[in-house]
Amino acid sequence: MREMTEFLKREYEEMEKQGLTWVIKSLNGPSEPHVVVEGKKCLMLASNNYLNLANDPRLKEAAIKAIEKYGAGAGSDWSIAGTMDIHVELYKKIAEFKGTEDAITFQTGFAANAGLIPQLAGKGDLLVSDELNHGSIIDGVRLSKAERAIYPHSDMAALEKILKEADKKDYRRIIILTDGVFSMDGDIAKLKEIWKLAEEYRAMVYVDDAHGEGVLGDGHGIGRHFNLEKEIHFQIGTFSKAFGSFGGMLAGSRDLIKFAYNKARTWLLSAAFPPHVAAANIAALEIVEKEPERVRKLWENTRYFKKEIESMGYDTGMSETPIIPVIVGDSKKAKQLAERLYQEGIFALAIVYPMVARDKARIRNQMNAGMTREDLDFALSVYEKLGKELKII
Ligand SMILES: *Cc1c(COP(=O)(O)O)cnc(C)c1O
């Protein structure tokens, strides 16, 4: 019977041959601009911890206090007996922060998409999705019985064509789904145009702002950035990126929230996240509101690093946010550069096929509000040295 699982080994080895396996390097302490990775001191350029909140003493203190008051776990599904008053306090806080009527949380952003999308649309409906949307949106769409259409990345003419075709058919409802900030390229969804098309063709808009929260719209996200916070029908987000903690969120109308917690299976049939996670999330939102200088510093770092690395001759693609990829071409070169960066004390990740096109392999750099000018200059000097060494620039 043992041989039945031989395929696991074969498939892994096949992936390994193509250089497609993850080799995990673990951190020996908190995630901050200066980290220790497998015993080596590094500047962190690979984390989503944009506002440097992951090790903030106020988040830690809130979490510790909540553990003392509520214990280590929630004890049950959200729907049965796992919702504590601190979760409800967080819902209110999110709604305020996002400028919506109501909100709830999910275990993760992934769980929010996977659980909600299949409930929003079914037989007789159409889901229209950007080709570069996050995998959790893709999976949510796959779990739905609705018809689906994929448009080339941010191609508004293609989106309009799909909507025009759809207009001739008798769909019950149409939902356009998009990332707010695209995670591999760091470009912003054309939400104004998407919104206009949605209005024209009577479609709804679903935005997953995982990389936009804490970054765009003074930290409030893409809704605020485009002045559409009251308009977007479905707003998904996460506490695991700029907010430095953990957990998914959904913000929108009261009707949406009631619908979601009665229908989304990842909410109904899965445990509430621990109370200390809720406490840290509340603390994070308060800090982002109270300390706008964090978001400003993040953008200052972003502008500086992008300008300097471009002037060396690196290609940053479509980047317009703190996600600043340097596109180097083939997978081997990207991996080689990542390894050399690590040796020189920079932790940044190679993103290769199939996550991006074969000839668009890259290193993804992510900025952090906690980095100083010296940190950035150090990173830039290493990039200059290695770019020449590997004949990229
Ligand atoms: C990171 C990300 C997620 C996943 O969020 P988690 O809370 O970590 O599960 C979902 N959607 C998008 C667009 C993301 O970038």
The ligand as an SDF file (V2000), in Angstrom:
LIG
                    3D

 15 15  0  0  0  0  0  0  0  0999 V2000
   -2.5680   38.3340    0.9320 C   0  0  0  0  0  0  0  0  0  0  0  0
   -3.8610   38.3410    0.2660 C   0  0  0  0  0  0  0  0  0  0  0  0
   -4.9130   37.5560    0.7400 C   0  0  0  0  0  0  0  0  0  0  0  0
   -4.7450   36.6000    1.8810 C   0  0  0  0  0  0  0  0  0  0  0  0
   -4.9480   37.2270    3.1040 O   0  0  0  0  0  0  0  0  0  0  0  0
   -4.7260   36.3690    4.4140 P   0  0  0  0  0  0  0  0  0  0  0  0
   -5.4500   37.1070    5.4720 O   0  0  0  0  0  0  0  0  0  0  0  0
   -3.2620   36.2940    4.6690 O   0  0  0  0  0  0  0  0  0  0  0  0
   -5.3170   35.0250    4.1380 O   0  0  0  0  0  0  0  0  0  0  0  0
   -6.1280   37.6620    0.1090 C   0  0  0  0  0  0  0  0  0  0  0  0
   -6.3090   38.4690   -0.9450 N   0  0  0  0  0  0  0  0  0  0  0  0
   -5.3180   39.2280   -1.4340 C   0  0  0  0  0  0  0  0  0  0  0  0
   -5.5790   40.1360   -2.5870 C   0  0  0  0  0  0  0  0  0  0  0  0
   -4.0580   39.1760   -0.8550 C   0  0  0  0  0  0  0  0  0  0  0  0
   -3.0610   39.9250   -1.3490 O   0  0  0  0  0  0  0  0  0  0  0  0
  1  2  1  0
  2  3  1  0
  2 14  2  0
  3  4  1  0
  3 10  2  0
  4  5  1  0
  5  6  1  0
  6  7  2  0
  6  8  1  0
  6  9  1  0
 10 11  1  0
 11 12  2  0
 12 13  1  0
 12 14  1  0
 14 15  1  0
M  END
$$$$
